[in-house]
Structures are given as structure tokens and as C-alpha cells.
């Protein structure tokens, strides 16, 4: 499915590598899969990239990811943007 460009498959693989679910945990691979899915328009993957950037202290990059996914209708991103601007 990944070879066919399924954003859900890419998202699922990103989650698997992030959590170490059935594979060795690898945050870098998780980010790779989330980035591929995000580039194809997957809002949840874009949100996850924002979370990774936020954890690294890259707040401007995080907000950019959250804004993109919020425009796609991701409610978690909307809440993250609210938190960022209320801090």
C-alpha cells in the first residue's frame, strides 16, 4: 500500500515506528513516514510533525505545521494553535 502512495499506510507506519509497535522504535523513521504522508495531504501526519517540532523547541515550525493541518480540518491542530498563542 505504501508503494501505491496510500497516505493512511504511511501514517500507520509512522505511528508504528513512533510507538515501536511491531517494529523497533525509531523516531527518525516515524518522522520520514509522517513527512511523506503530510506532503500528500494527510492532516494527521502534518499534526504529528507539528508535535515533533514542538517537542524539539521549534515553535515557529510547529505552528506552521499546525496551521496547515488546521486548514485541512484537523481539530487537534486548532487546539495546539490556541495553546501556542495563549502561552
Number of C-alpha atoms within 10 A of each C-alpha: 9 14 7 7 12 15 23 16 16 25 26 18 23 26 21 20 21 20 15 14 11 9 11 11 15 14 17 12 16 24 22 17 25 29 20 19 26 23 13 15 15 21 27 24 29 31 28 25 24 26 21 17 18 18 11 10 11 13 16 13 16 25 23 17 24 28 20 19 26 21 12 15 13 18 16 16 27 19 12 20 18 12 10 14 8 7 5
